[in-house]
Amino acid sequence: MGTLDREGLRRAQQETEGSPRRRYGVPARILFRLLDVFYGRPRTLSKFKVLELIARVPYQSWEQVAYVAITHTYERAGLARRIYDRVQESRAQQDNEQWHLLLLEERIARQEIREGWLRFRVIPQVIAFAYYQVSWLFYVLCPAWSYRLNADFEDHAEHEYMALVAEHPEWDTEPFESAFAADYAELDTVADLFRQIGYDERLHKQESVARMGEPRFR
């Protein structure tokens, strides 16, 4: 994903704050409501960790469908190559979401935030499993449905991360230090970390929107 400099990250936050949210579909609204029910409406690091755990799911489902499809297209080199490129893209997006999760887990551990086993271990896995099934089914029936759902999810994440930064002005003076900095991004402050994550979510959203008009693999 593209890493922005400090000024670019500030502009990205302003752009997000000045743009309306997408008109979320029913599946996305149900998901966001479930997250509020189980984890409350306040923006907490633990809630964002759950968000990131779920965020990987669509890319995993698309990758699985693509792997199945590619086994039936070995006689059509062009299509096989296109499917393989899509697998690579889904894996890169999934890996980016994984870095987000690791960074959040690291910060939660440093702050010694206590998390209940049921709410932050079991329930997120149940939600992720259900979300995987929906994303997979939508992708098989009509890829645009799955891409639209992911665009809604990533748009929500983008706005939520930028709102989180606005709620914590003290992060603008807190240096960003992480065992994962060399792998993810070398950033100046904690505020810039969450701005960058929000910007990543914007790019994921844009990629899903761009894919909506594409046909299923044939």
Backbone as JSON, one array per atom type, in Angstrom:
{
  "sequence": "MGTLDREGLRRAQQETEGSPRRRYGVPARILFRLLDVFYGRPRTLSKFKVLELIARVPYQSWEQVAYVAITHTYERAGLARRIYDRVQESRAQQDNEQWHLLLLEERIARQEIREGWLRFRVIPQVIAFAYYQVSWLFYVLCPAWSYRLNADFEDHAEHEYMALVAEHPEWDTEPFESAFAADYAELDTVADLFRQIGYDERLHKQESVARMGEPRFR",
  "N": [[0.85, -1.19, 0.0], [0.32, 2.37, -0.47], [2.44, 4.61, 1.21], [2.08, 7.6, 2.95], [3.57, 10.86, 3.43], [3.98, 13.04, 6.34], [2.51, 15.41, 5.96], [0.89, 14.64, 3.87], [-0.63, 12.68, 5.12], [-2.08, 14.21, 6.96], [-3.6, 15.7, 5.19], [-5.07, 13.63, 4.07], [-6.64, 12.86, 6.24], [-8.22, 15.18, 6.54], [-9.56, 15.15, 4.1], [-11.09, 12.81, 4.32], [-12.7, 13.48, 6.54], [-14.13, 15.52, 5.39], [-15.69, 14.29, 3.53], [-18.7, 12.57, 2.59], [-20.09, 9.61, 4.12], [-20.47, 6.39, 2.56], [-23.6, 5.21, 1.24], [-24.64, 2.83, 3.09], [-25.3, -0.62, 2.54], [-27.84, -3.06, 3.49], [-26.66, -5.52, 4.62], [-24.15, -4.52, 5.53], [-24.97, -2.56, 7.35], [-26.2, -4.14, 9.28], [-23.98, -5.56, 10.23], [-22.41, -3.46, 11.32], [-24.11, -2.64, 13.31], [-24.16, -4.88, 14.97], [-21.53, -4.85, 15.91], [-21.6, -2.52, 17.43], [-23.43, -3.29, 19.36], [-22.13, -5.39, 20.73], [-19.66, -4.25, 21.41], [-19.97, -1.63, 22.06], [-20.59, 1.89, 21.35], [-18.53, 3.85, 21.63], [-15.24, 4.67, 20.39], [-12.78, 2.45, 20.67], [-9.53, 0.97, 21.15], [-9.65, -1.78, 21.35], [-12.08, -2.38, 20.11], [-11.46, -1.62, 17.52], [-9.57, -3.51, 16.98], [-11.12, -5.82, 16.74], [-12.53, -5.04, 14.5], [-10.48, -5.1, 12.59], [-9.82, -7.79, 12.58], [-12.07, -8.86, 11.39], [-11.94, -7.54, 8.99], [-10.15, -8.83, 7.3], [-11.5, -10.92, 6.21], [-13.18, -10.81, 3.73], [-11.18, -10.74, 1.72], [-9.92, -13.16, 2.11], [-12.01, -14.89, 1.41], [-12.4, -14.23, -1.29], [-9.94, -14.96, -2.33], [-10.04, -17.72, -1.93], [-12.17, -18.49, -3.62], [-11.04, -17.76, -6.05], [-8.84, -19.48, -6.2], [-10.12, -21.93, -6.5], [-11.37, -21.46, -8.95], [-9.18, -21.15, -10.66], [-8.15, -23.67, -11.01], [-9.71, -24.78, -12.93], [-9.14, -23.56, -15.29], [-6.83, -24.0, -16.69], [-6.43, -24.48, -19.38], [-6.92, -22.11, -20.57], [-4.99, -19.71, -20.86], [-4.87, -16.88, -20.64], [-7.11, -16.18, -19.04], [-6.53, -17.68, -16.77], [-4.22, -16.39, -15.93], [-5.25, -13.87, -15.3], [-6.91, -14.51, -13.16], [-5.01, -15.45, -11.37], [-3.56, -13.1, -10.9], [-5.51, -11.72, -9.53], [-5.66, -13.24, -7.23], [-3.17, -12.64, -6.13], [-3.51, -9.92, -5.64], [-5.61, -9.96, -3.74], [-4.32, -11.28, -1.68], [-2.31, -9.45, -1.0], [-3.87, -7.33, -0.02], [-5.07, -8.59, 2.12], [-2.82, -9.15, 3.69], [-2.06, -6.56, 4.34], [-4.18, -5.77, 5.99], [-3.65, -7.55, 8.02], [-1.28, -6.52, 9.12], [-2.32, -4.19, 10.21], [-3.87, -5.32, 12.25], [-1.9, -6.56, 13.85], [-0.44, -4.32, 14.7], [-2.35, -2.98, 16.23], [-2.84, -4.91, 18.22], [-0.34, -4.93, 19.42], [-0.23, -2.35, 20.51], [-2.38, -2.42, 22.29], [-1.46, -4.37, 24.06], [0.76, -3.04, 25.13], [-0.46, -1.0, 26.53], [-1.69, -2.43, 28.4], [-4.37, -3.24, 28.31], [-7.23, -4.82, 29.35], [-9.01, -7.59, 28.13], [-11.98, -9.37, 27.71], [-12.38, -12.92, 27.41], [-14.59, -14.09, 26.07], [-15.88, -11.94, 24.7], [-13.81, -10.89, 23.14], [-12.45, -12.95, 21.95], [-14.05, -15.26, 21.29], [-16.59, -14.27, 20.25], [-15.76, -12.43, 18.15], [-14.66, -14.29, 16.32], [-16.9, -15.78, 15.63], [-18.49, -13.83, 14.38], [-16.76, -13.18, 12.28], [-16.68, -15.62, 10.92], [-19.35, -15.84, 10.01], [-19.44, -13.57, 8.41], [-17.55, -14.24, 6.49], [-18.89, -16.33, 5.16], [-21.05, -14.96, 4.02], [-19.69, -13.09, 2.37], [-18.35, -14.86, 0.65], [-20.54, -16.23, -0.55], [-21.91, -14.11, -1.8], [-19.91, -13.39, -3.61], [-19.73, -15.6, -5.27], [-22.32, -15.69, -6.38], [-22.74, -13.08, -7.42], [-20.18, -11.1, -8.1], [-20.06, -8.29, -7.77], [-21.77, -7.73, -5.64], [-20.36, -8.67, -3.41], [-18.07, -7.1, -3.55], [-19.22, -4.61, -3.2], [-20.2, -4.79, -0.59], [-17.76, -5.01, 0.77], [-16.65, -2.54, 0.11], [-18.36, -0.87, 1.51], [-17.73, -1.66, 4.13], [-14.98, -0.97, 4.29], [-15.1, 1.76, 3.84], [-16.48, 2.58, 6.12], [-14.54, 1.86, 8.03], [-12.42, 3.55, 7.28], [-13.49, 6.15, 7.85], [-13.96, 5.85, 10.58], [-11.4, 5.45, 11.67], [-10.15, 7.92, 11.11], [-11.79, 9.58, 12.62], [-11.17, 8.59, 15.12], [-8.51, 9.47, 15.41], [-8.98, 12.24, 15.51], [-10.22, 12.38, 17.97], [-8.16, 12.02, 19.71], [-5.99, 14.13, 20.27], [-3.59, 14.18, 21.61], [-2.04, 12.18, 20.55], [-0.64, 13.27, 18.47], [1.74, 14.18, 19.4], [2.99, 12.03, 20.39], [5.55, 9.81, 19.9], [5.85, 7.37, 17.29], [6.51, 4.11, 17.87], [7.41, 0.85, 17.13], [7.64, -2.7, 16.88], [7.0, -3.54, 14.43], [7.41, -1.54, 12.63], [9.37, -1.34, 10.58], [8.39, -3.16, 8.76], [5.81, -2.33, 8.21], [5.44, 0.68, 8.14], [7.52, 3.53, 8.44], [6.85, 5.92, 10.61], [6.1, 9.17, 12.04], [4.5, 9.81, 14.34], [2.02, 8.49, 16.67], [-0.49, 9.33, 15.93], [-0.11, 9.66, 13.19], [0.22, 7.01, 12.51], [-2.41, 5.93, 12.78], [-3.72, 7.54, 10.99], [-2.51, 6.68, 8.65], [-3.37, 4.02, 8.56], [-6.12, 4.48, 8.26], [-6.03, 5.66, 5.74], [-5.09, 3.5, 4.24], [-7.39, 1.91, 4.37], [-9.08, 3.44, 2.84], [-7.91, 3.1, 0.3], [-8.35, 0.36, -0.05], [-11.13, 0.4, -0.2], [-11.51, 1.9, -2.56], [-10.38, 0.16, -4.42], [-12.19, -1.97, -4.29], [-14.54, -0.71, -5.18], [-13.77, -0.14, -7.79], [-13.78, -2.69, -8.85], [-16.39, -3.46, -9.04], [-17.84, -3.44, -11.45], [-16.89, -5.57, -12.88], [-17.09, -8.79, -14.49], [-17.91, -12.14, -13.24], [-15.51, -14.8, -12.89], [-14.91, -16.45, -15.89]],
  "CA": [[0.0, 0.0, 0.0], [1.08, 3.6, -0.52], [2.68, 5.3, 2.48], [2.1, 9.04, 2.78], [4.36, 11.61, 4.4], [3.15, 13.58, 7.41], [1.53, 16.36, 5.41], [-0.07, 13.86, 3.09], [-1.54, 12.01, 6.05], [-2.99, 15.22, 7.48], [-4.56, 16.01, 4.11], [-5.96, 12.48, 3.93], [-7.62, 12.96, 7.32], [-9.15, 16.25, 6.21], [-10.4, 14.69, 2.98], [-12.07, 11.86, 4.85], [-13.64, 14.2, 7.39], [-14.97, 16.37, 4.56], [-16.45, 13.5, 2.56], [-19.8, 11.8, 3.21], [-19.97, 8.16, 4.11], [-21.27, 5.7, 1.56], [-24.92, 4.75, 1.66], [-24.37, 1.43, 3.37], [-26.35, -1.59, 2.3], [-28.4, -3.73, 4.67], [-25.7, -6.39, 5.3], [-23.15, -3.72, 6.23], [-25.6, -1.91, 8.5], [-26.39, -5.18, 10.29], [-22.67, -5.83, 10.81], [-22.0, -2.33, 12.17], [-24.98, -2.65, 14.48], [-23.69, -5.96, 15.84], [-20.31, -4.39, 16.56], [-21.99, -1.55, 18.46], [-24.11, -4.01, 20.44], [-21.18, -6.19, 21.51], [-18.46, -3.53, 21.82], [-20.3, -0.26, 22.4], [-20.4, 2.89, 20.3], [-17.24, 4.55, 21.73], [-14.14, 4.14, 19.58], [-11.71, 1.94, 21.52], [-8.56, 0.16, 20.43], [-10.12, -3.17, 21.32], [-13.12, -2.48, 19.09], [-10.79, -1.57, 16.22], [-8.92, -4.81, 16.78], [-12.16, -6.71, 16.21], [-12.79, -4.56, 13.15], [-9.42, -5.57, 11.7], [-9.92, -9.23, 12.46], [-13.14, -9.1, 10.42], [-11.6, -6.91, 7.7], [-9.39, -9.75, 6.44], [-12.35, -12.01, 5.75], [-13.54, -10.81, 2.31], [-10.03, -11.07, 0.88], [-9.73, -14.6, 2.23], [-13.06, -15.57, 0.64], [-12.12, -14.03, -2.72], [-8.78, -15.78, -2.66], [-10.47, -19.11, -1.99], [-12.94, -18.67, -4.86], [-10.11, -17.66, -7.18], [-8.04, -20.71, -6.26], [-10.99, -22.96, -7.09], [-11.59, -21.13, -10.37], [-7.96, -21.28, -11.46], [-7.93, -25.09, -11.3], [-10.54, -25.16, -14.09], [-8.86, -22.66, -16.42], [-5.46, -24.19, -17.12], [-6.37, -24.48, -20.83], [-7.15, -20.73, -21.02], [-3.87, -19.06, -20.18], [-5.18, -15.49, -20.33], [-8.01, -16.14, -17.9], [-5.8, -18.21, -15.62], [-3.31, -15.34, -15.47], [-6.06, -12.82, -14.68], [-7.34, -15.01, -11.85], [-3.84, -15.48, -10.49], [-3.29, -11.71, -10.51], [-6.51, -11.36, -8.53], [-5.23, -13.9, -6.0], [-2.07, -11.84, -5.6], [-4.07, -8.67, -5.12], [-6.35, -10.26, -2.51], [-3.35, -11.63, -0.63], [-1.66, -8.21, -0.57], [-4.83, -6.59, 0.8], [-5.22, -9.36, 3.36], [-1.6, -8.94, 4.47], [-2.12, -5.19, 4.86], [-5.1, -5.8, 7.12], [-2.98, -8.28, 9.09], [-0.38, -5.58, 9.78], [-3.16, -3.34, 11.06], [-4.24, -6.1, 13.44], [-0.72, -6.73, 14.69], [-0.12, -3.03, 15.3], [-3.33, -2.73, 17.27], [-2.58, -5.84, 19.31], [0.87, -4.46, 20.1], [-0.55, -1.16, 21.31], [-3.25, -2.88, 23.38], [-0.6, -5.05, 25.03], [1.59, -2.04, 25.82], [-1.31, -0.24, 27.44], [-2.22, -3.4, 29.36], [-5.84, -3.21, 28.24], [-7.77, -6.15, 29.62], [-10.08, -7.96, 27.22], [-12.64, -10.62, 28.08], [-12.19, -14.03, 26.46], [-15.79, -14.29, 25.25], [-16.14, -10.79, 23.82], [-12.71, -10.55, 22.23], [-11.91, -14.16, 21.34], [-15.07, -16.12, 20.7], [-17.57, -13.53, 19.44], [-15.19, -11.97, 16.87], [-14.5, -15.41, 15.4], [-18.24, -16.13, 15.15], [-18.88, -12.8, 13.42], [-15.9, -13.32, 11.11], [-17.11, -16.82, 10.19], [-20.59, -15.51, 9.3], [-19.1, -12.59, 7.37], [-16.88, -15.0, 5.43], [-19.89, -17.05, 4.38], [-21.8, -13.98, 3.22], [-18.79, -12.57, 1.33], [-18.13, -15.93, -0.31], [-21.77, -16.47, -1.31], [-22.12, -12.95, -2.68], [-18.92, -13.4, -4.69], [-20.09, -16.68, -6.19], [-23.56, -15.33, -7.07], [-22.54, -11.83, -8.16], [-19.02, -10.48, -7.47], [-20.3, -6.89, -7.41], [-22.39, -7.68, -4.31], [-19.31, -8.84, -2.41], [-17.22, -5.9, -3.6], [-19.97, -3.49, -2.63], [-20.2, -4.98, 0.85], [-16.44, -4.68, 1.27], [-16.48, -1.09, 0.0], [-19.08, -0.28, 2.66], [-16.96, -1.95, 5.34], [-13.74, -0.2, 4.29], [-15.47, 3.17, 4.0], [-16.76, 2.74, 7.54], [-13.27, 1.81, 8.74], [-11.69, 4.78, 6.97], [-14.05, 7.27, 8.61], [-13.81, 5.6, 12.01], [-10.01, 5.68, 12.05], [-9.88, 9.36, 11.11], [-12.5, 10.13, 13.77], [-10.39, 8.19, 16.29], [-7.38, 10.4, 15.49], [-9.5, 13.53, 15.95], [-10.57, 12.26, 19.38], [-6.94, 11.88, 20.51], [-4.96, 15.09, 19.83], [-2.31, 13.9, 22.28], [-1.26, 11.27, 19.73], [0.19, 14.02, 17.53], [3.05, 14.42, 20.02], [3.52, 10.75, 20.88], [6.32, 9.15, 18.83], [5.43, 6.02, 16.9], [7.54, 3.09, 18.02], [6.79, -0.46, 16.97], [8.46, -3.79, 16.36], [6.56, -3.79, 13.05], [7.56, -0.32, 11.84], [10.14, -1.59, 9.36], [7.58, -3.94, 7.84], [4.6, -1.6, 7.82], [5.78, 2.04, 7.71], [8.25, 4.37, 9.38], [6.01, 7.1, 10.79], [6.58, 10.03, 13.11], [3.68, 9.82, 15.55], [0.92, 7.53, 16.76], [-1.57, 9.9, 15.11], [0.19, 9.34, 11.79], [-0.05, 5.58, 12.33], [-3.83, 5.68, 12.56], [-4.07, 8.19, 9.73], [-2.06, 5.8, 7.57], [-4.3, 2.87, 8.51], [-7.35, 4.98, 7.65], [-5.76, 5.85, 4.32], [-5.08, 2.16, 3.66], [-8.77, 1.46, 4.21], [-9.62, 4.17, 1.68], [-7.42, 2.44, -0.91], [-9.1, -0.89, -0.18], [-12.48, 0.77, -0.66], [-11.43, 2.31, -3.96], [-10.14, -1.04, -5.22], [-13.45, -2.72, -4.37], [-15.45, 0.05, -6.04], [-13.31, -0.3, -9.17], [-14.05, -4.06, -9.3], [-17.83, -3.75, -9.05], [-18.36, -3.65, -12.79], [-16.27, -6.7, -13.55], [-17.87, -10.04, -14.46], [-17.3, -13.25, -12.52], [-14.54, -15.54, -13.7], [-15.51, -17.35, -16.89]],
  "C": [[0.88, 1.24, 0.0], [1.21, 4.25, 0.84], [2.81, 6.79, 2.22], [3.06, 9.68, 3.78], [3.42, 12.3, 5.38], [2.1, 14.56, 6.88], [0.47, 15.65, 4.6], [-1.08, 13.17, 3.97], [-2.53, 13.0, 6.66], [-4.04, 15.59, 6.44], [-5.56, 14.86, 3.95], [-7.03, 12.51, 5.02], [-8.67, 14.02, 7.01], [-10.09, 15.86, 5.08], [-11.48, 13.74, 3.46], [-13.13, 12.57, 5.67], [-14.59, 15.07, 6.56], [-15.8, 15.61, 3.54], [-17.56, 12.73, 3.25], [-19.49, 10.31, 3.2], [-20.82, 7.58, 2.98], [-22.66, 5.4, 2.12], [-24.83, 3.24, 1.84], [-25.59, 0.56, 3.09], [-26.79, -2.27, 3.59], [-27.39, -4.66, 5.36], [-24.65, -5.61, 6.1], [-23.75, -3.06, 7.47], [-25.84, -2.92, 9.63], [-25.07, -5.46, 11.0], [-22.24, -4.71, 11.76], [-22.85, -2.28, 13.43], [-24.54, -3.73, 15.47], [-22.43, -5.53, 16.6], [-20.63, -3.39, 17.67], [-22.64, -2.25, 19.65], [-23.1, -4.72, 21.34], [-20.03, -5.36, 22.09], [-18.7, -2.05, 22.13], [-20.04, 0.7, 21.24], [-19.08, 3.65, 20.41], [-16.15, 3.87, 20.91], [-12.99, 3.74, 20.51], [-10.76, 1.1, 20.67], [-9.02, -1.28, 20.31], [-11.21, -3.37, 20.27], [-12.5, -2.44, 17.7], [-10.05, -2.86, 15.94], [-9.91, -5.82, 16.21], [-12.47, -6.34, 14.77], [-11.75, -5.11, 12.17], [-9.43, -7.08, 11.54], [-10.96, -9.59, 11.39], [-12.74, -8.6, 9.03], [-10.85, -7.84, 6.76], [-10.28, -10.72, 5.69], [-12.71, -11.95, 4.26], [-12.38, -11.21, 1.4], [-9.71, -12.56, 0.95], [-10.76, -15.36, 1.39], [-12.81, -15.42, -0.86], [-10.94, -14.88, -3.17], [-9.18, -17.24, -2.81], [-11.25, -19.39, -3.27], [-12.02, -18.66, -6.07], [-9.26, -18.91, -7.32], [-8.86, -21.86, -6.87], [-11.16, -22.72, -8.58], [-10.36, -21.43, -11.21], [-7.66, -22.74, -11.8], [-8.72, -25.56, -12.51], [-10.24, -24.34, -15.32], [-7.46, -22.85, -16.98], [-5.32, -24.2, -18.65], [-6.59, -23.09, -21.41], [-6.16, -19.85, -20.28], [-4.19, -17.63, -19.77], [-6.05, -15.35, -19.1], [-7.31, -16.62, -16.64], [-4.87, -17.15, -15.04], [-4.08, -14.24, -14.76], [-6.52, -13.25, -13.29], [-6.17, -15.03, -10.88], [-3.47, -14.08, -10.02], [-4.27, -11.26, -9.43], [-6.18, -12.02, -7.17], [-4.12, -13.09, -5.33], [-2.57, -10.55, -4.97], [-4.8, -8.91, -3.8], [-5.39, -10.59, -1.37], [-2.65, -10.37, -0.11], [-2.59, -7.39, 0.33], [-5.01, -7.27, 2.15], [-4.01, -9.15, 4.27], [-1.58, -7.55, 5.09], [-3.04, -5.12, 6.07], [-4.47, -6.54, 8.31], [-1.99, -7.38, 9.84], [-1.17, -4.65, 10.69], [-3.48, -4.06, 12.37], [-3.06, -6.25, 14.39], [-0.34, -5.44, 15.4], [-1.08, -2.68, 16.43], [-3.11, -3.65, 18.47], [-1.35, -5.41, 20.12], [0.56, -3.28, 21.01], [-1.44, -1.52, 22.49], [-2.43, -3.56, 24.47], [0.24, -4.05, 25.82], [0.79, -1.25, 26.84], [-1.96, -1.13, 28.49], [-3.75, -3.32, 29.46], [-6.36, -4.64, 28.41], [-8.98, -6.4, 28.7], [-10.66, -9.31, 27.64], [-12.51, -11.68, 26.99], [-13.38, -14.19, 25.53], [-15.96, -13.17, 24.24], [-15.05, -10.57, 22.78], [-11.98, -11.76, 21.65], [-12.99, -14.93, 20.58], [-15.99, -15.35, 19.76], [-16.97, -13.01, 18.13], [-15.03, -13.1, 15.85], [-15.85, -15.84, 14.81], [-18.69, -15.12, 14.09], [-18.07, -12.94, 12.14], [-16.31, -14.52, 10.27], [-18.37, -16.52, 9.38], [-20.31, -14.54, 8.15], [-18.4, -13.26, 6.19], [-17.91, -15.69, 4.53], [-20.69, -16.11, 3.48], [-20.95, -13.45, 2.07], [-18.56, -13.61, 0.24], [-19.36, -16.16, -1.19], [-22.05, -15.33, -2.28], [-21.16, -13.01, -3.87], [-19.23, -14.46, -5.73], [-21.32, -16.29, -7.02], [-23.38, -14.11, -7.97], [-21.38, -11.08, -7.5], [-19.25, -9.04, -7.02], [-20.93, -6.76, -6.03], [-21.32, -7.76, -3.22], [-18.39, -7.62, -2.38], [-17.93, -4.71, -2.97], [-20.0, -3.59, -1.1], [-18.84, -4.61, 1.44], [-16.17, -3.18, 1.19], [-17.18, -0.38, 1.15], [-18.26, -0.46, 3.94], [-15.71, -1.08, 5.41], [-14.02, 1.3, 4.42], [-15.76, 3.48, 5.46], [-15.46, 2.78, 8.34], [-12.46, 3.07, 8.51], [-12.18, 5.94, 7.82], [-13.85, 7.08, 10.12], [-12.37, 5.85, 12.46], [-9.69, 7.17, 12.1], [-10.6, 10.05, 12.27], [-11.75, 9.79, 15.06], [-9.2, 9.13, 16.49], [-7.84, 11.75, 16.02], [-9.83, 13.52, 17.44], [-9.34, 12.22, 20.29], [-5.85, 12.83, 20.02], [-3.61, 14.84, 20.46], [-1.43, 12.95, 21.46], [-0.35, 11.99, 18.75], [1.57, 14.34, 18.1], [3.67, 13.14, 20.58], [4.26, 10.03, 19.76], [5.8, 7.74, 18.56], [6.62, 5.08, 17.0], [6.88, 1.72, 17.97], [7.8, -1.46, 16.45], [8.14, -4.07, 14.89], [6.78, -2.6, 12.13], [8.3, -0.56, 10.53], [9.34, -2.35, 8.32], [6.37, -3.16, 7.33], [4.92, -0.21, 7.29], [6.53, 2.74, 8.82], [7.51, 5.7, 9.49], [6.46, 7.89, 12.01], [5.81, 9.86, 14.42], [2.62, 8.73, 15.51], [-0.27, 8.03, 15.93], [-1.35, 9.56, 13.64], [-0.04, 7.86, 11.51], [-1.52, 5.35, 11.99], [-4.35, 6.41, 11.34], [-3.69, 7.29, 8.55], [-2.97, 4.58, 7.44], [-5.62, 3.3, 7.87], [-7.19, 5.18, 6.15], [-5.7, 4.5, 3.59], [-6.5, 1.67, 3.4], [-9.44, 2.18, 3.04], [-9.18, 3.5, 0.38], [-8.13, 1.11, -1.13], [-10.5, -0.63, -0.71], [-12.46, 1.09, -2.15], [-11.2, 1.11, -4.88], [-11.41, -1.87, -5.36], [-14.45, -2.02, -5.28], [-15.07, -0.14, -7.51], [-13.63, -1.68, -9.73], [-15.54, -4.35, -9.48], [-18.37, -4.07, -10.44], [-17.79, -4.83, -13.52], [-17.13, -7.95, -13.47], [-17.19, -11.08, -13.61], [-16.36, -13.99, -13.45], [-15.26, -16.5, -14.64], [-14.42, -17.95, -17.75]]
}
